[in-house]
């Protein structure tokens, strides 16, 4: 199952009542914007966060694959309204690291980008879900206080909680399985050891993406050359942009690490990894977008 974020604006109430989202197939210029075309990707069981004027008001589940009818695309949905909206500007600092550079639904300010249906990677979806769950718990607690020991008002909340719990479980399993599969693909290319320091203990090494998961196409996510095996220390430095590698595999060390502390972090300017030719384009992306 995949996740999406839809920007509905003033059409939300009507769409919710009808149990669907929809777009025209072509704009006035006869073209199909990417955020309209993406509705063709929606499959039965996919989940969608509904954003209206900067607030997520509902999560829905696709009842069936998308359909074409006349000059429009449609997806039939089962809407689960949230008891308390999630205000994006209030949580943007918690989700910004998972926003993709391309096709991001939100800007760093928390404002929405122009468009309709946006992809939502698993890490972003899981973070949004956790924030929504916290809001949901707060709402239920306040309601219980107001009603004392009386029965809490039941409607969407009765089905919302188990739906979110199942969604969270599926997302965590997908992220964990993907990480395990990626490591299994990458490890043989680096002799099952840290490419910088040679640590081999399985519990202390991991497969670090050069181009992060949430920025990747489906093919790039599992491309063994889009990563390298590093110990947890060097992996943390790499994924956070403290170190990078040039086209020859030589290390680049961020100015954020004072030279006096190189020994502390087990880095030095003569370090080099035995990169493959296929690593170069991913190293280049990492230098341009992550390293600083």
C-alpha positions as CSV (number, residue, x, y, z in Angstrom):
1,X,0.0,0.0,0.0
2,X,1.1,3.5,-0.8
3,X,0.3,6.9,0.9
4,X,-0.6,10.2,-0.6
5,X,-1.4,13.8,0.5
6,X,-4.3,15.5,-1.3
7,X,-4.8,19.3,-1.2
8,X,-8.6,19.8,-1.4
9,X,-9.3,23.3,-0.3
10,X,-13.0,24.3,-0.7
11,X,-13.9,21.0,-2.4
12,X,-13.3,19.0,0.8
13,X,-16.9,18.9,2.2
14,X,-18.4,18.0,-1.1
15,X,-15.8,15.3,-1.8
16,X,-16.2,13.8,1.7
17,X,-19.9,13.6,1.3
18,X,-19.5,11.9,-2.1
19,X,-16.8,9.6,-0.7
20,X,-14.2,10.4,-3.3
21,X,-11.5,12.6,-4.7
22,X,-11.3,13.5,-8.4
23,X,-9.5,15.6,-11.0
24,X,-10.0,16.6,-14.6
25,X,-7.9,14.6,-17.1
26,X,-6.6,17.7,-18.8
27,X,-6.1,21.4,-17.8
28,X,-7.2,24.3,-20.0
29,X,-4.0,24.0,-22.0
30,X,-4.7,20.4,-22.8
31,X,-1.9,19.1,-20.5
32,X,-2.1,16.9,-17.4
33,X,-0.2,18.3,-14.4
34,X,1.8,15.7,-12.5
35,X,-0.4,16.1,-9.4
36,X,-3.5,15.3,-11.4
37,X,-1.8,12.4,-13.3
38,X,-0.7,10.8,-10.0
39,X,-4.3,9.8,-9.3
40,X,-3.8,7.0,-11.8
41,X,-1.3,5.4,-9.3
42,X,-3.9,5.0,-6.5
43,X,-4.8,1.4,-5.8
44,X,-7.3,-0.2,-3.5
45,X,-6.1,0.0,0.1
46,X,-3.9,3.0,-0.4
47,X,-4.2,5.7,2.3
48,X,-4.6,9.4,1.7
49,X,-4.1,12.4,4.1
50,X,-6.6,15.2,3.4
51,X,-5.1,18.7,3.8
52,X,-7.5,21.6,3.7
53,X,-6.1,25.2,4.1
54,X,-3.0,24.0,5.9
55,X,-4.7,21.5,8.2
56,X,-5.0,17.7,7.9
57,X,-8.7,17.0,8.5
58,X,-9.0,13.3,7.6
59,X,-7.3,10.1,6.5
60,X,-9.0,8.0,3.9
61,X,-8.6,4.5,2.4
62,X,-9.2,3.8,-1.2
63,X,-12.1,1.4,-1.7
64,X,-10.9,0.5,-5.2
65,X,-8.4,1.4,-7.9
66,X,-8.8,4.7,-9.6
67,X,-11.4,4.9,-12.4
68,X,-11.9,7.1,-15.5
69,X,-15.3,8.5,-16.2
70,X,-15.9,11.0,-18.9
71,X,-13.1,13.6,-18.8
72,X,-12.3,13.0,-15.1
73,X,-10.4,10.6,-12.8
74,X,-12.1,9.4,-9.7
75,X,-11.1,7.4,-6.6
76,X,-13.8,6.1,-4.2
77,X,-12.7,6.5,-0.6
78,X,-13.7,5.7,2.9
79,X,-13.1,8.9,4.9
80,X,-12.0,8.9,8.6
81,X,-12.3,12.4,9.9
82,X,-9.9,13.4,12.7
83,X,-11.4,14.7,16.0
84,X,-8.7,17.4,16.0
85,X,-7.1,18.8,12.8
86,X,-3.3,18.6,12.5
87,X,-2.0,22.1,11.7
88,X,1.0,21.7,9.4
89,X,2.7,25.0,10.4
90,X,2.8,23.8,14.0
91,X,4.6,20.6,13.1
92,X,6.6,21.5,10.0
93,X,9.8,21.3,12.1
94,X,9.0,17.7,12.9
95,X,8.3,16.6,9.3
96,X,10.6,18.8,7.2
97,X,13.5,16.3,7.1
98,X,11.2,13.8,5.4
99,X,9.9,16.2,2.7
100,X,11.3,15.4,-0.7
101,X,13.1,18.0,-2.8
102,X,10.9,17.1,-5.8
103,X,7.1,17.0,-5.5
104,X,6.9,18.0,-1.9
105,X,3.4,18.8,-0.6
106,X,4.7,21.4,1.8
107,X,7.3,24.1,1.8
108,X,9.8,24.5,4.6
109,X,7.6,27.3,5.9
110,X,4.7,24.9,6.3
111,X,2.7,26.4,3.4
112,X,1.3,24.0,0.9
113,X,2.8,23.8,-2.6
114,X,0.5,24.2,-5.6
115,X,-1.0,21.0,-6.8
116,X,-3.5,18.3,-6.0
117,X,-2.3,14.8,-5.2
118,X,1.3,14.4,-3.8
119,X,3.3,11.3,-3.0
120,X,3.9,10.7,0.7
121,X,6.9,8.5,1.5
122,X,6.7,6.0,4.4
123,X,8.8,8.0,6.8
124,X,6.7,11.1,6.2
125,X,3.5,9.1,6.6
126,X,4.6,7.5,9.8
127,X,5.6,10.8,11.3
128,X,2.3,12.4,10.3
129,X,0.5,9.4,11.7
130,X,2.3,9.7,15.0
131,X,1.4,13.4,15.3
132,X,-2.2,12.7,14.5
133,X,-2.3,9.9,17.1
134,X,-1.0,12.3,19.7
135,X,-3.7,14.8,18.7
136,X,-6.3,12.1,18.8
137,X,-5.3,10.9,22.3
138,X,-5.4,14.5,23.6
139,X,-8.9,14.9,22.1
140,X,-10.2,11.7,23.7
141,X,-8.7,12.6,27.1
142,X,-10.3,16.0,27.0
143,X,-13.6,14.5,26.0
144,X,-13.4,11.9,28.8
145,X,-12.8,14.7,31.3
146,X,-15.8,16.6,30.1
147,X,-18.1,13.6,30.2
148,X,-16.6,12.2,33.4
149,X,-17.3,8.4,33.4
150,X,-20.1,8.6,30.8
151,X,-19.6,6.9,27.5
152,X,-17.4,8.9,25.2
153,X,-19.1,10.0,22.0
154,X,-18.6,7.3,19.4
155,X,-18.5,7.7,15.7
156,X,-15.4,8.1,13.6
157,X,-13.2,7.6,16.8
158,X,-14.3,4.0,17.2
159,X,-12.9,3.1,13.8
160,X,-10.2,5.7,13.5
161,X,-8.0,4.3,16.3
162,X,-7.8,0.7,14.9
163,X,-7.4,2.0,11.4
164,X,-4.4,4.2,12.5
165,X,-2.9,1.3,14.5
166,X,-3.0,-1.0,11.5
167,X,-1.6,1.7,9.2
168,X,1.3,2.3,11.7
169,X,2.0,-1.4,11.9
170,X,2.1,-1.8,8.1
171,X,4.3,1.3,7.7
172,X,6.8,0.1,10.3
173,X,7.0,-3.3,8.8
174,X,7.5,-1.9,5.3
175,X,10.3,0.4,6.5
176,X,12.0,-2.4,8.4
177,X,11.8,-4.9,5.6
178,X,13.0,-2.4,3.1
179,X,16.0,-1.5,5.2
180,X,16.9,-5.2,5.7
181,X,16.5,-5.9,1.9
182,X,18.7,-2.9,1.1
183,X,21.4,-4.0,3.4
184,X,21.4,-7.5,2.0
185,X,21.9,-6.0,-1.5
186,X,24.6,-3.5,-0.6
187,X,26.7,-5.5,1.9
188,X,28.4,-7.8,-0.7
189,X,29.7,-4.8,-2.6
190,X,31.6,-3.7,0.4
191,X,32.8,-7.0,1.7
192,X,30.3,-6.9,4.6
193,X,32.3,-4.3,6.5
194,X,32.5,-0.5,7.0
195,X,33.9,1.0,3.9
196,X,36.0,3.5,6.0
197,X,37.1,1.7,9.2
198,X,36.7,-2.0,8.4
199,X,34.4,-2.8,11.3
200,X,32.7,-6.1,10.5
201,X,30.4,-6.8,13.5
202,X,26.9,-7.0,12.0
203,X,25.2,-5.2,14.9
204,X,27.5,-2.2,14.3
205,X,27.2,-1.8,10.6
206,X,24.4,-0.6,8.4
207,X,23.6,0.3,4.8
208,X,23.5,4.1,4.4
209,X,21.7,5.6,1.4
210,X,23.6,8.2,-0.6
211,X,20.3,9.5,-2.0
212,X,17.8,9.2,0.9
213,X,14.9,6.8,0.7
214,X,12.3,9.6,0.6
215,X,14.0,11.2,-2.4
216,X,14.4,8.0,-4.4
217,X,12.4,6.5,-7.2
218,X,11.3,2.9,-6.6
219,X,14.3,1.6,-8.6
220,X,16.7,3.9,-6.8
221,X,15.5,2.7,-3.4
222,X,16.8,-0.8,-3.9
223,X,19.8,0.1,-6.2
224,X,22.8,-1.4,-4.3
225,X,25.0,1.4,-5.7
226,X,22.9,4.0,-3.9
227,X,24.6,3.3,-0.7
228,X,27.5,1.8,1.1
229,X,28.2,-0.2,4.2
230,X,29.3,2.0,7.1
231,X,29.7,1.5,10.9
232,X,27.0,3.4,12.9
233,X,29.4,6.3,13.6
234,X,30.3,6.9,10.0
235,X,26.8,6.2,8.8
236,X,25.4,8.9,11.1
237,X,28.1,11.3,9.8
238,X,27.3,10.4,6.2
239,X,23.5,10.6,6.3
240,X,23.6,13.9,8.2
241,X,26.1,15.5,5.7
242,X,29.2,15.7,7.9
243,X,31.1,13.6,5.4
244,X,30.8,12.9,1.7
245,X,32.9,11.4,-1.1
246,X,34.2,12.8,-4.3
247,X,34.2,11.1,-7.7
248,X,37.3,9.1,-6.8
249,X,35.9,7.9,-3.4
250,X,38.1,10.3,-1.3
251,X,36.4,11.6,1.8
252,X,35.2,15.2,2.2
253,X,34.8,16.4,5.7
254,X,32.4,19.2,6.6
255,X,33.7,22.4,8.1
256,X,31.2,21.7,10.9
257,X,33.7,19.2,12.3
258,X,36.8,21.1,13.5
259,X,40.1,19.5,12.4
260,X,41.1,19.1,16.1
261,X,38.1,16.7,16.5
262,X,38.8,14.5,13.5
263,X,40.3,11.8,15.8
264,X,37.2,11.9,18.0
265,X,34.9,11.1,15.1
266,X,37.4,8.7,13.5
267,X,37.9,10.6,10.2
268,X,40.9,12.0,8.5
269,X,41.6,13.6,5.2
270,X,43.3,10.7,3.6
271,X,40.4,8.3,4.0
272,X,39.0,6.8,0.8
273,X,36.4,4.2,-0.2
274,X,36.8,1.8,-3.1
275,X,33.8,3.1,-5.0
276,X,32.4,1.6,-8.1
277,X,31.6,3.6,-11.2
278,X,27.9,3.2,-10.5
279,X,28.3,4.9,-7.1
280,X,29.4,8.2,-8.6
281,X,26.1,9.7,-9.6
282,X,24.7,8.9,-6.1
283,X,27.8,10.4,-4.4
284,X,27.3,13.5,-6.6
285,X,23.7,13.8,-5.5
286,X,24.7,13.5,-1.8
287,X,27.4,16.1,-2.2
288,X,25.0,18.6,-3.8
289,X,22.0,18.0,-1.5
290,X,23.1,16.5,1.9
291,X,26.8,17.5,2.5
292,X,27.3,20.9,4.0
